Amino acid sequence: MAWLITKYFITAAVVVFISEVAKRSDKLGGLIAALPLVTVLTLIWLFVEKQPPEKIANHAWYTFWYVVPTLPMFLVFPLLLVRLGFWPTLLACVIITVVCFGLFALAVRRFGIELL
C-alpha cells in the first residue's frame, strides 16, 4: 500500500509542478508538459514492478500511436477558447480528439496496426 501511495504522490507532484511552472511561463510550462513525463513514469513503474519487457515495450509502442491523433486538439484549443470559453472548448476538443482517434485507427489499420 505504501508503494501505491508513493506512486500517486510522485505522479501527482509532476502534474502540480507543471501547472505551477505554466502559471509563471507559458513557454516553459508548455515545454515541460510536452515532455512525456507521465509515460516515462509509467515505464519506470512497470519496470520497478517487474513487468515483462514485452509489456513495457507494448506500452511505449501504443503510447506513440495514441499520441498522434491528440495533436490536432492543441491547435484547435487556442482558436476555440477565445470564441467559446473554457468548458465548451474543452468539450469540443474531447469530441475532436475522439473523432481524430477513430479516423486515425481506421487509417493505420491498413498498415496492420490495430488500435481499437
N, C-alpha and C positions, 0 to 999 in steps of 0.2 A: 504494500500500500504506500509506503514511503517513496518507493521508486516512481509510482504513478503520480503522486503529488509533486515530486521533483520535476518530472516531465512537464506537467501542466504549468508549474511555476516558470520554468525556463522558457517554454514556448510562449506563454502569456507575456513574459518580460520582453521578449523580442518584439511583439506586436506593440506593446506600450512604448518601448524605446523608439520604434519607427514613428509612431504618431506624435511623440514629443519632439523628435527631430523635425518632422514635417511642419509643426507649428512655427518653428524658427526659420526654416529654409525649405521652400518649395522644391528646389532643385536637389538638395541633398536628401530630403525626405523621399523624393521620387526615386532617386538613385538607390538608396538603401532598400526601399520597398521593391524595386525591380530585381534585386538580388534574390536568388532562390533560397532564401534563408529557411523558410518553412520546409522546403524539400530537403535541404541539407540536414536540418534537424531530424526530419523523418528518417532519412537514410542512416543517420547516426543511431537513432533509437532502434531501428530494425537490426543494425549490426550488433549493438550492445546487447540486445535481447536474443542474440544468436539465431536470427532468422537465416534460412539458407540463402546462399549467394544468388540463386535464381529469383527468389522473391525480391531481393533488394534491386537486382538488375531490372526486373519487370516493373518495379515501382518507378525507377528512373525513366524507362522506356515509355510507359504510359503517361507519365507527367509531361514529357516533351510533347506528345501528341495532343494532350488535353489543354496545354497552354496556348497552342496556335489559334484555336477558334475563340479564345477570350480576348485576343488583341484588338479587334475592332471596337470593343467596349471602351477602351482607353482613348480612342479617337472620338467617339460619339459623345461620351460623358461631358466633356467640357462644352461642346456645342449645345447640348440639350439643357445643361444646368442653368444657363442664363435665361433660357426661354421657359422652362417648365418648373424650375425649383428642384430641390434635392430629392424628395421622395418619389415624385413621378419620374424623374430622370433615372434614379436607381432602379425602379421597376422596369422602365423601358430598356435599360441596359441588361438587366437579367433576361428579359424576353429576347433581346437581340443576341445575347450570348447563347441561349438555348437553341435558337434558330440556327445561328452560325455553327454550333456544335453538331446539330443534326445534319446540316448540309455537308460539313466537313467530314463527318463519319461516313456519309454516303460516298463522298469523293475518294477518300483513302481506301475504302473497301475494295475498289477496283485494283488496288495495288497489294491486296492481301492483308491489310491492316484492319483488324476488327476492333472497333472502339465501343460498339454497343452490344 
